[in-house]
Amino acid sequence: MDTNEISFENLPRAVAHLVKEIAEIKLLIQNVQVFESKEKSIPVGIEQASRLIGKAKSTIYALVRQRKIPCYKYGKKLYFFEEELLEWISKGKKKTIQEIESEVLKSNHNRNKQMDNSQQE
């Protein structure tokens, strides 16, 4: 809508246009804020890390000493990033029986193919 078209008769249409424009601007601002919050990782202390992964603080200290858990140390304080802790947890996934059986079948299939190929040569 052009600003020259605003008149008393066009006022409802102009207001509707402005409301629509404001809604679009709000949506853009919200998207930018969500993107920025994902970009910025805020470190958490041992208390929050303990709650996040469900381990006692003493267990976390032991994992830190063994260098088994991602952490950062500044002075005497330990810091963790939630994303890194969640990734660390996901790397420790135990395979299901079905996944193990599937891998065994694939391995046997590949071994049989290799044996057939070597016998044909």
C-alpha positions as CSV (number, residue, x, y, z in Angstrom):
1,M,0.0,0.0,0.0
2,D,1.3,3.4,-1.0
3,T,1.4,6.2,1.6
4,N,-0.2,8.5,-0.9
5,E,-3.4,6.3,-1.0
6,I,-4.2,6.9,2.7
7,S,-7.4,8.8,3.1
8,F,-10.4,8.6,5.4
9,E,-12.1,6.1,3.1
10,N,-9.0,4.0,2.9
11,L,-8.2,4.1,6.6
12,P,-9.4,0.6,7.5
13,R,-7.5,-0.9,4.7
14,A,-4.3,1.1,5.7
15,V,-4.6,-0.1,9.3
16,A,-5.1,-3.7,8.2
17,H,-2.0,-3.3,6.0
18,L,0.0,-1.9,8.9
19,V,-1.1,-4.7,11.2
20,K,0.0,-7.2,8.6
21,E,3.4,-5.5,8.2
22,I,3.9,-5.4,12.0
23,A,3.1,-9.2,12.3
24,E,5.7,-9.9,9.6
25,I,8.3,-7.8,11.4
26,K,7.6,-9.6,14.7
27,L,8.0,-12.9,13.0
28,L,11.4,-11.9,11.5
29,I,12.6,-10.6,14.9
30,Q,11.6,-13.9,16.6
31,N,13.4,-15.9,14.0
32,V,16.6,-13.9,14.4
33,Q,16.4,-14.2,18.3
34,V,15.9,-18.0,18.0
35,F,18.9,-18.3,15.6
36,E,21.1,-16.1,17.9
37,S,20.2,-18.2,21.0
38,K,21.1,-21.4,19.2
39,E,24.4,-19.8,18.2
40,K,25.4,-18.7,21.7
41,S,26.3,-21.6,24.0
42,I,26.2,-20.7,27.6
43,P,28.4,-22.8,29.9
44,V,26.8,-24.5,32.9
45,G,28.3,-25.4,36.2
46,I,28.6,-28.8,37.7
47,E,25.2,-28.6,39.5
48,Q,23.4,-28.1,36.2
49,A,25.6,-30.7,34.4
50,S,24.7,-33.2,37.2
51,R,21.0,-32.6,36.7
52,L,21.3,-32.7,32.9
53,I,23.0,-36.1,32.7
54,G,21.6,-37.6,35.9
55,K,24.9,-38.3,37.6
56,A,26.1,-37.4,41.1
57,K,28.7,-34.6,41.3
58,S,31.3,-37.0,42.6
59,T,30.7,-39.2,39.5
60,I,31.2,-36.2,37.2
61,Y,34.4,-35.2,39.0
62,A,35.7,-38.8,38.5
63,L,34.7,-38.7,34.8
64,V,36.6,-35.3,34.5
65,R,39.7,-36.8,36.1
66,Q,39.6,-39.7,33.7
67,R,39.0,-37.3,30.8
68,K,35.9,-39.2,29.8
69,I,33.5,-36.2,29.7
70,P,33.9,-33.0,27.8
71,C,34.5,-30.1,30.2
72,Y,36.4,-26.8,30.6
73,K,38.3,-25.5,33.6
74,Y,38.8,-21.9,34.4
75,G,40.6,-21.4,37.7
76,K,39.2,-23.9,40.1
77,K,35.7,-24.1,38.4
78,L,34.5,-26.6,35.9
79,Y,32.2,-25.7,33.1
80,F,30.2,-27.7,30.6
81,F,28.2,-27.0,27.5
82,E,24.8,-28.7,27.3
83,E,25.2,-29.6,23.6
84,E,28.5,-31.4,24.3
85,L,27.1,-33.3,27.3
86,L,24.1,-34.4,25.2
87,E,26.4,-35.5,22.4
88,W,28.6,-37.3,24.9
89,I,25.5,-39.2,26.2
90,S,24.4,-40.1,22.6
91,K,27.8,-41.6,21.8
92,G,27.4,-44.1,24.6
93,K,24.3,-45.7,23.0
94,K,24.1,-49.4,23.5
95,K,23.0,-51.4,20.5
96,T,19.8,-53.3,20.6
97,I,19.7,-57.1,19.9
98,Q,18.1,-56.4,16.6
99,E,20.9,-54.0,15.6
100,I,23.5,-56.5,16.6
101,E,21.7,-59.3,14.7
102,S,21.4,-57.1,11.6
103,E,25.2,-56.3,11.7
104,V,26.0,-60.0,12.0
105,L,23.7,-60.9,9.0
106,K,25.4,-58.1,6.9
107,S,28.8,-59.3,7.9
108,N,28.0,-62.9,7.1
109,H,26.5,-61.9,3.8
110,N,29.6,-59.9,2.9
111,R,31.9,-62.7,3.9
112,N,29.9,-65.2,1.8
113,K,30.2,-62.8,-1.2
114,Q,34.0,-62.6,-0.7
115,M,34.3,-66.3,-0.5
116,D,32.2,-66.8,-3.7
117,N,34.3,-64.2,-5.5
118,S,37.6,-65.9,-4.5
119,Q,36.3,-69.3,-5.5
120,Q,35.3,-68.1,-9.0
121,E,38.7,-66.7,-9.6
